[in-house]
Amino acid sequence: MGWRLFGGLSAILAGIAARKLMVKSWRVTTGANPPANPAAPGTQWREAVPYALASGAAMGLARMLATRKAAGYYRKSTGHLPPGMEEVT
C-alpha cells in the first residue's frame, strides 16, 4: 500500500511539473499559448497534433523518470524493489 501511494504521488507531481514545462516551452517555441484542449473541434490540426505528440511524450518521460527515482528510493529504504517493479533478466 505504501508503494502505491508513494509511486502514485511521484507520478502526479512529475505530471504537474511536465505540464508546466510543456506550456512554457510551447510559448517560447511558438510565441503563442498552447491549445487549451487539442481534442476540441475548434482547435486547428496544425496546432493540435504537434502539441498532443509533444505533451504526451513529455508526460510519459516525466512519469517514467519519477517512477524510476521513487523505486530507487524504495529499494534503498527496504532492500528490495516495490511489487511489480522486479528487474527482468
Contacts in CASP RR format, 6 or more apart in sequence:
PFRMAT RR
TARGET T0000
AUTHOR 0000-0000-0000
METHOD contacts of the structure
MODEL  1
MGWRLFGGLSAILAGIAARKLMVKSWRVTTGANPPANPAAPGTQWREAVP
YALASGAAMGLARMLATRKAAGYYRKSTGHLPPGMEEVT
3 74 0 8 1.000
3 82 0 8 1.000
3 83 0 8 1.000
6 70 0 8 1.000
6 74 0 8 1.000
7 66 0 8 1.000
7 67 0 8 1.000
7 70 0 8 1.000
7 71 0 8 1.000
7 82 0 8 1.000
10 66 0 8 1.000
10 67 0 8 1.000
10 69 0 8 1.000
10 70 0 8 1.000
11 63 0 8 1.000
11 66 0 8 1.000
11 67 0 8 1.000
13 66 0 8 1.000
14 62 0 8 1.000
14 63 0 8 1.000
14 65 0 8 1.000
14 66 0 8 1.000
15 59 0 8 1.000
15 62 0 8 1.000
15 63 0 8 1.000
15 66 0 8 1.000
17 62 0 8 1.000
18 55 0 8 1.000
18 58 0 8 1.000
18 59 0 8 1.000
18 60 0 8 1.000
18 61 0 8 1.000
18 62 0 8 1.000
18 63 0 8 1.000
19 55 0 8 1.000
19 59 0 8 1.000
21 58 0 8 1.000
22 34 0 8 1.000
22 54 0 8 1.000
22 55 0 8 1.000
22 58 0 8 1.000
22 59 0 8 1.000
23 33 0 8 1.000
23 34 0 8 1.000
25 54 0 8 1.000
26 32 0 8 1.000
26 33 0 8 1.000
26 34 0 8 1.000
26 51 0 8 1.000
26 54 0 8 1.000
27 33 0 8 1.000
27 34 0 8 1.000
34 51 0 8 1.000
34 55 0 8 1.000
35 43 0 8 1.000
35 47 0 8 1.000
35 48 0 8 1.000
35 51 0 8 1.000
36 43 0 8 1.000
37 43 0 8 1.000
38 47 0 8 1.000
38 48 0 8 1.000
38 49 0 8 1.000
38 51 0 8 1.000
38 52 0 8 1.000
38 55 0 8 1.000
39 48 0 8 1.000
39 52 0 8 1.000
71 81 0 8 1.000
71 82 0 8 1.000
71 85 0 8 1.000
72 81 0 8 1.000
74 81 0 8 1.000
74 82 0 8 1.000
75 81 0 8 1.000
75 82 0 8 1.000
81 87 0 8 1.000
END
